[in-house]
Amino acid sequence: MKGGRRAHTVSAALLIALGLGLASSTARGEEARVGHYISGVTSSFIDMLPDRGTSSAVVANAFTYYDGSASPSQELEFGGLLTAGAQSTVYSDTFLFQYQGPWKILGGQPAVQLVVPYVWLEVQGDVGLSVKRFTPSAHQDDAANGFGDIEMFPLMMGWKYGDLKWQGQLGIYAPSGSFKKGDLANIGRNYWTFEPSGAVSYLSSRFGLEVTAFAGFDFNTMNDATDYQTGDQFHLDGTIAEHLPLFGGFVGAGVMDTSINR
């Protein structure tokens, strides 16, 4: 469970599909209405570093399916094309590799992480002649598959004091996925995202109460192929839950709150 925390979140194609489903509530500052980060991907104690005091290695795999669509009047920009009534289907198989060393630095344990997605994507919609003024020209159906934008964590640090954990990390989304101007189905986003973030989590070993919060900033470079600059973002996600023992494991009931501000 630990390793799967972000494995399905890094695929730019998955973000496109999710963005279609959220198009009515997402700001216009992002190309195709979405950036690299998906709201709610890290929000509970499971997403924290192990911090066991010894070295640990995690290899995980997660398979994700998503289908989303925008209304016929909803206009989104894909690959430099203004598209109305877009529909997208995506399958993503993602591998996560994480290593946390046994060393202590300022009382915390360092770690590194790499997340690599492979994506199958289909996008269709009514394509316009210009991004400035939408005039439908034809219905277009595109498909693509390949490795998506990888996410690297060259620096992660975790601390623990009793039932309280806190950590900080720097995430980097690299434009490793394929992108071609004029294509609706692009596996990559074609820009870099630098994401410093931090988290704090309290999970009572006596009462099972959890209070967790994750916060981070996303700083994006320009997509040189389309000259589109996705806006910088601040995101905040949190969980309040009560965990109870069940069949040798546990079950939690509570509330997860997610918000993104720019």
C-alpha positions in Angstrom: 0.0 0.0 0.0 2.8 2.4 0.8 4.4 2.3 -2.6 1.1 2.8 -4.5 0.5 6.2 -3.0 1.5 8.2 -6.0 2.0 5.6 -8.6 -1.2 6.4 -10.6 -0.8 10.2 -10.3 2.1 11.1 -12.6 0.7 10.3 -16.0 0.0 13.4 -17.9 -2.6 11.5 -20.0 -4.4 10.5 -16.9 -4.5 14.1 -15.9 -6.1 15.0 -19.2 -8.9 12.5 -18.7 -9.4 13.6 -15.2 -9.4 17.2 -16.3 -12.3 16.6 -18.7 -14.3 15.3 -15.8 -13.5 18.3 -13.7 -13.6 20.9 -16.5 -16.6 22.8 -15.1 -14.8 23.5 -11.7 -11.2 23.9 -12.7 -9.5 27.3 -13.4 -8.5 28.2 -16.9 -4.9 28.8 -16.0 -3.8 25.2 -17.0 -3.4 23.8 -20.5 -6.2 21.3 -21.1 -7.5 22.4 -17.7 -5.0 20.3 -15.8 -1.4 20.4 -14.6 0.9 17.6 -13.5 -0.6 17.3 -10.0 -3.9 15.6 -9.3 -5.8 16.9 -6.3 -6.0 14.4 -3.5 -3.1 12.1 -4.6 -1.4 12.4 -1.2 -3.6 13.0 1.7 -3.3 10.3 4.4 -0.8 8.6 6.7 -0.2 5.9 4.1 1.5 8.5 1.9 4.1 9.3 4.5 7.7 7.9 4.4 8.2 4.7 6.4 10.8 6.3 8.7 11.5 3.0 10.5 15.0 3.9 11.5 16.5 1.4 9.1 16.9 1.3 5.3 13.9 0.3 3.3 13.2 -0.3 -0.4 9.8 -0.1 -2.1 8.9 -1.3 -5.6 5.2 -1.0 -6.4 2.9 -1.2 -9.4 -0.5 0.4 -10.0 -2.9 0.1 -12.9 -5.4 2.8 -13.5 -8.3 3.3 -15.8 -10.2 6.6 -16.3 -12.8 7.8 -18.7 -13.9 11.5 -18.9 -15.8 13.9 -21.1 -16.6 17.6 -21.4 -19.9 19.1 -22.5 -20.4 19.9 -26.2 -20.1 23.6 -25.4 -16.9 23.2 -23.3 -13.8 24.3 -25.2 -10.4 23.0 -24.2 -7.0 23.3 -25.8 -5.2 20.1 -26.7 -1.8 20.2 -28.4 -2.5 23.7 -29.5 -5.9 22.8 -30.9 -9.1 24.3 -29.4 -11.5 21.3 -29.0 -15.2 21.2 -28.0 -17.0 18.2 -26.5 -13.7 16.3 -25.8 -13.8 12.7 -24.6 -10.9 10.8 -23.3 -10.1 7.3 -22.1 -6.8 6.4 -20.5 -5.1 3.2 -19.1 -2.0 3.7 -17.1 0.4 1.1 -15.7 2.8 2.8 -13.3 5.9 1.6 -11.5 7.2 3.3 -8.3 10.7 2.8 -6.9 11.7 4.2 -3.5 14.7 3.9 -1.3 15.1 5.3 2.2 18.5 5.2 3.7 19.4 4.3 7.3 21.3 7.5 7.8 20.2 10.5 9.9 20.5 14.0 8.7 19.3 16.7 11.1 17.4 14.0 12.9 15.5 12.9 9.8 15.9 10.0 7.3 16.6 10.8 3.7 14.9 9.0 0.8 14.7 9.1 -3.0 11.9 8.1 -5.4 11.2 7.6 -9.0 7.7 7.1 -10.6 7.5 5.8 -14.2 4.1 5.5 -16.0 3.3 3.7 -19.3 0.1 5.1 -20.8 -2.6 4.1 -23.4 -4.6 7.2 -24.4 -7.6 8.0 -26.7 -8.9 11.5 -27.2 -11.7 12.7 -29.5 -13.6 15.9 -30.1 -14.6 18.7 -32.5 -11.5 20.5 -33.4 -11.5 24.3 -34.2 -9.6 26.2 -36.8 -8.1 28.6 -34.3 -7.5 28.8 -30.5 -8.5 32.4 -30.5 -12.0 31.9 -32.0 -13.6 28.5 -32.1 -14.9 27.5 -35.5 -15.5 23.7 -35.8 -13.7 22.2 -38.7 -13.8 18.5 -38.2 -14.2 15.7 -35.7 -10.9 14.2 -34.7 -10.0 11.0 -33.0 -6.4 10.4 -31.8 -4.8 7.5 -29.9 -1.3 7.2 -28.5 0.7 5.0 -26.1 4.1 5.1 -24.5 6.0 6.2 -21.4 4.5 9.3 -19.8 6.2 12.1 -17.8 8.3 10.6 -15.1 8.3 12.0 -11.6 11.6 12.2 -9.6 12.2 12.9 -6.0 15.9 13.6 -5.6 15.4 14.7 -2.0 12.9 13.5 0.6 13.3 13.8 4.3 11.2 12.2 7.0 11.1 12.7 10.8 9.2 10.9 13.5 8.4 11.5 17.2 6.1 9.0 18.7 2.8 9.0 16.8 3.7 12.2 14.9 5.4 12.2 11.5 6.5 15.1 9.3 8.4 15.3 6.1 9.5 17.5 3.2 10.4 16.7 -0.4 11.2 18.1 -3.8 9.3 16.5 -6.7 10.3 17.1 -10.3 8.0 16.2 -13.3 10.2 15.8 -16.4 8.7 16.1 -19.9 9.7 12.6 -20.9 6.4 11.6 -22.5 5.9 12.3 -26.2 4.2 15.5 -27.3 3.3 16.7 -30.8 1.6 20.0 -31.6 -1.6 19.3 -33.5 -2.3 16.0 -31.8 -5.2 15.5 -29.3 -3.7 12.5 -27.7 -0.4 13.5 -26.2 1.2 11.2 -23.6 3.4 14.0 -22.1 2.7 17.6 -21.0 5.9 19.0 -22.7 6.9 21.2 -19.7 8.8 20.8 -16.4 7.1 21.1 -13.0 9.0 21.7 -9.8 7.1 20.8 -6.7 8.4 21.5 -3.2 6.0 20.1 -0.6 5.6 19.1 3.0 3.4 17.0 5.2 2.5 16.3 8.8 0.6 13.3 10.1 -0.6 12.2 13.5 -1.9 8.7 13.9 -2.7 7.7 17.5 -1.5 4.2 18.3 -3.8 4.1 21.2 -7.1 5.6 19.8 -6.6 5.2 16.1 -7.3 8.9 15.4 -5.6 10.3 12.3 -5.0 13.9 11.3 -2.9 14.4 8.2 -2.2 17.4 5.9 -0.1 17.7 2.7 0.7 21.1 1.1 2.8 22.0 -1.9 3.6 24.5 -4.7 3.9 23.6 -8.4 6.1 25.8 -10.5 5.7 25.1 -14.2 7.8 26.0 -17.2 6.3 26.9 -20.6 5.2 24.4 -23.2 7.5 25.6 -26.1 5.5 23.7 -28.7 2.3 25.6 -28.0 3.7 28.7 -26.2 1.2 27.9 -23.4 2.3 28.8 -19.8 0.4 26.8 -17.2 0.0 28.8 -14.1 1.8 28.1 -10.8 -0.3 26.3 -8.2 -0.7 25.8 -4.5 -2.4 22.6 -3.3 -3.6 21.5 0.1 -5.0 18.1 0.9 -5.9 16.6 4.3 -7.6 13.7 6.1 -9.3 13.3 9.4 -10.2 9.7 10.2 -10.8 7.1 12.9 -9.1 3.7 12.3 -10.5 0.5 13.8 -9.0 -3.1 13.8 -10.7 -5.5 11.4 -9.6 -9.1 10.4 -6.0 -8.6 11.4 -5.8 -5.3 9.6 -7.7 -2.1 10.0 -10.5 0.0 8.5 -10.8 3.8 8.6 -13.8 6.1 8.4 -13.4 9.8 8.1 -13.3 12.9 5.8 -10.7 13.8 3.2 -10.7 17.4 2.2 -9.0 18.6 -1.0 -8.5 22.1 -2.3 -6.3 23.7 -4.9 -5.6 27.4 -5.0 -3.6 29.4 -7.6 
